[in-house]
């Protein structure tokens, strides 16, 4: 799953997405400024505009949810 997240982050142009964890929670990633991958890839850190931080062990990440634009 970490390779999928890295691929998502490398997309040009960047497309917002969310990370879904095994407990069903979703963590939106609206821009590259809202996510950090630890050096060895064992944790994903996601923050929001209110500076709330979620540290997600990669073992608990179950899906990448692509945002659908409403035109």
C-alpha positions in Angstrom: 0.0 0.0 0.0 2.9 2.4 0.7 4.0 2.1 -3.0 0.4 3.1 -4.0 0.5 6.1 -1.8 3.9 7.2 -3.1 2.5 6.8 -6.7 -0.5 8.9 -5.8 1.9 11.6 -4.4 4.0 11.6 -7.5 1.0 12.3 -9.9 1.2 15.5 -11.9 -1.0 17.3 -11.4 -1.6 16.3 -7.9 -5.1 14.9 -7.3 -6.6 15.0 -3.8 -7.4 11.6 -2.2 -8.1 10.1 1.2 -6.5 7.3 3.1 -8.9 4.7 4.6 -7.8 2.7 7.6 -8.8 -0.7 8.8 -11.3 0.8 11.3 -13.1 2.6 8.5 -11.9 6.1 9.2 -10.8 8.3 6.3 -8.1 10.9 6.3 -8.3 13.4 3.5 -5.1 14.5 1.7 -6.1 17.7 -0.1 -2.5 18.7 -1.0 1.1 17.5 -0.7 1.5 19.8 2.3 -0.9 17.6 4.3 1.1 14.3 4.2 4.5 13.0 5.2 5.8 9.5 4.8 8.3 8.4 7.5 11.8 7.6 6.1 11.4 3.8 6.2 7.8 3.9 5.2 6.3 2.5 8.4 4.1 5.4 9.2 2.1 8.0 7.3 1.5 11.4 8.9 -1.6 13.2 7.8 -2.6 16.7 9.0 -5.5 19.0 8.3 -5.9 22.8 8.2 -6.6 22.9 11.9 -3.2 21.3 12.6 -4.7 18.0 13.8 -2.3 15.2 13.1 -3.0 11.5 12.5 -0.1 9.1 12.6 -1.1 6.0 10.6 0.8 2.7 10.7 1.0 1.4 7.2 -0.3 -2.0 8.4 -3.7 -0.4 9.1 -4.1 1.4 5.8 -6.7 -0.5 3.8 -7.4 1.8 0.8 -6.8 4.9 -1.1 -10.0 6.7 -1.9 -10.0 9.0 -4.9 -12.0 12.2 -4.6 -14.7 12.5 -7.2 -15.3 16.1 -8.5 -18.9 17.2 -8.7 -19.2 19.1 -12.0 
